[in-house]
Each structure stands twice: as C-alpha cells, then as structure tokens.
C-alpha cells in the first residue's frame, strides 16, 4: 500500500504575511495516477506546486516523495529525484536555439545516472524528443532563437524540457493556458500517452473541460484549503465547488478580521 | 550614383559547419582573424628594437588588462556585473607578493600559487554574494576592494600603506612577456571553447533563467562556484604578474582603476565571446598612455574619447568589425 503512493503532502501550511496561501493541506497521489488540481485565482495552487518542487519552503508540514521527506530540499535535487515541474509563466532560455532548451535538461545528474555517463549525442536526443512532441525534425523552427517562438510552441518546449529528465512524477502548472483549441487538442494525447506509460502527473489547470476529460481524480482548492477531492463527475456536482467558482456566498469573507 | 553591394552573401553560411573545410577560401575566412590575433600577440615582444622599451611595457600592461577584462566578461556571463575586479586583482598581487617575500618562493611558482589560492580566497568572498545579481552585486563588489584597502591601511597588516617592496621580478624579458601572452591566448581560446560546449550552455542559462535551470535538475551553485573561481584565477594571475613587474605591491592594487579598466574595455570592445574586451584592452591601455602628454587634461580627453566611441559604436567595436567582416561590401556605380 505504502509503495503505491508516490507523493504525500501532510498538514502543509504556508502564509505570506497575514494571508494563508496553504492551510493544513493533506494530499496523496498514487503511482500512475493523473490528478487534476483546480481552484479559483489565489487559491494556492501555484504555491502548492512551488512548495512540492522545492522553490518555496513551507511554514509547517511535510512533503513525502516515494516515502522520502523532501521538504525544503533544493529544487535541483528534487528534480534529480524524478519530481519534475513545468512553469506557469514559461521560463525558457531565450538566447539559445530552441532544441538547446532540451539539451540543458539532458545535462542533469539524473539523465547522466540513468543513461550512464555520456550517452549518444545530446543534440540528437533532444531533437528526437521534440519531434515526438510535434515539432518537425527538419524545420528551421528548432534552430531558431527561443525568443522568436510563438507561445504555443514555447509550452511544448517547456514540456519537452520536463520529459527529457525522464520524470516519475510530472507537475504541469497550467500547461494548457494561452493555447489555442487546435494546440490543446494536439497536446492532450501526448499527456494521455505519457500517463498510460506509467508516469504520474499532477495537472494544475484553469481549463476545466479539458482537464476533466483527462484526470482520474480532481482536487479543488479554495483559500488554501481542500474543498473537494473526488472523481471528476462527482466534483462537478459538488455544492462547495460551485459556490467557490460562482461565488454564491456560503463562504463569507470577513474583511474586518 | 553609387550604392553598396554585398560581394559574398553565402560565405558565412558556408563556413557555419564542417563545410568550411571544403576550400582554401573558406578555411582562410574562418581561420584568418584568429591567426592574425595570435601572431599579433606573439610578435610584439620581438619588436623591442623598433618599439622601444617603454611601448613594450605598455603592451605588457595591456596584456594583463586584457586578461583582467576577460575575467570580468566571464563573470558577466553568469549575470554578475562586477564593479570590483580590483579586488581580484589586488588579492592576486598581495598573495603573490607575500608568497615571494615571506615564504621565499621563486617568482613563477608564486604567480602560479597566487592564481590558485588567491582565486580560492576571492571565490569564498564573492560566492555568497552571487545570490544577488545586477546592480546589487555591482554595489557589493564596488565595496569589497575599498574595504580591503581600508582594512590594510587601518590595521597595517601586509606592510600597511607603504606596501610590500622588494618583490623579485622575472629577470628574463622574454619569459615575462610570453608568460602573459600565452596566458592570454590560452585563456581566450579555452574560454571560447568552453562557452560553446554543453557546459557553456548551462553557464549562459544561469544568466537567462536560474529557476528553469534548477527545475531541470542542474546544480547551479556548482556552476557558479566554478565560474567565479575561474574568473578569479585569471584576475589573480594578472595581479600577480603586475606585482612582480613593479616589484612592489601596495593598496594601489585595490584602486578603482583596476575595476574601471576591464569595464571600459568591455564596453568599448563589446561583450562578444571575449574578443571584444580583448580588443578593448589593446585600445584603452595604449590610448591612455598616448594621452600622457596632455598632463592633467588626460583623463578629460580620455573620457571624451570613450564617450564618442560609445555613442558612435554602441554595440562595441569588435561586434561592429565582425559584422562588417561577415558582410563583405563594395561600392558599385549605378
């Protein structure tokens, strides 16, 4: 039972000033599961991702990855353990050719360890990977400066950068936002395929329709608390979720607290 | 009527890859600038009888400043704009002087050890500051050399204000000149090579975006440490050479000049694969010597010339020249 759980978050708390971004949150993820996390703006989704991936230190609580306590570890160590995240505001390396973004991931300790020393040529591996993600091998696009790339492609490069690390748990922070419908339609099968290959995925998303098609389980956050944790079709009917999104004021905010 | 016509549009594309080996023309197009540069550095020490001792010395100082400028530029690649290369320079000079006077080391050994141990000292001090960047790092590095010179002044360690004199010099003129020259050539080509490898990619990635690099599982602290160490070692080498050249080291080694010169070299030449700052050093140093005849007006004229340069060629002299080199043009009657 324990070995099935890849990620566990226990009693996590984080506040910025007086605002509780995450408030005693419990979460667990089985191996091979695709978990969706949704919630209105400011509900603490990105904070959660940042804490899990090591970019923020929590005030209290623990993050367990494969049974190991990774709370407060350096981001690069966490990434080398196979817990890889993408960024919501994409942060590619702008001044280098597109495929070199992926080469950077291939230089990491993890890839060296898994593939054993120097494997093949990094450039070719990177281009192979990008081809799988829908870039054309011989198009000039791959060799352009990254800053010239359109937004949808940047997202795809970001995804490639993550996959290149050969992750066991992938956290996609709003990978679909800002993409056009055809772009979304082309990237969803890729995510589905990765998941079917046994990769555990957490998707933080605002595009609820697409997410609910993909996710096995959905967690809804509001004001740093978990208000629902269930299968997609049950979450849709949840009263609390509706009120959180549509603002039927069951939860009152006291400004004068 | 005349207009400009591009003579050879394709040559840059043809020389981009291994195809450059196809013909002698392409090979020489790629290799010529590098050969010219190496020949220039190597022949100048031989021209002693034509140039005279004074200009040989100016050239020597220019070489050291070029090494210092390269070390500055290396730091700038990981996004650290240093206003305190004088610190690295001074630490190198003092370490070498102390090793030579107090521990009776031979000159060449003390230069070598000063480069290594001086670089360690500098790295230990600069590395904690490397978490901040941009203007904040610049402010801190501006303060560090001042702190050291004032500390030496106040506590009177290392000879206090009178400095350490009687440091032995490299007796052989050619050894002295070629040590610096080969160091410059070696550092220049090795660093250019380094920047074009995958490791160089990671170095440039730090400037672009640290977070993404960390999320890719790269230990950026290791890379930063390595780069700071490498840059400090180069700076310390320059300082050590200078110390043995003057046979004296004092708190002037921490003076603002040595912080500003690498900066102005880089601005004049352009930050472009180390060649810019190198070219800049070989313009700035002789220029400031040539202006000595103007007495106190020297700095004024020097500054005005620098400003004119920056206004006319804002991309940097080297970037300008290399752009023109890749766009062969001629005037054509129409």
Interface residues (C-beta under 8 A of the other chain):
Chain A: X53 X55 X74 X75 X76 X79 X80 X84 X85 X86 X87 X91 X92 X93 X94 X95 X96 X100 X103 X104 X105 X107 X108 X109 X110 X111 X122 X161 X162 X164 X165
Chain B: X198 X199 X201 X202 X204 X205 X208 X209 X211 X212 X213 X214 X215 X216 X217 X218 X219 X220
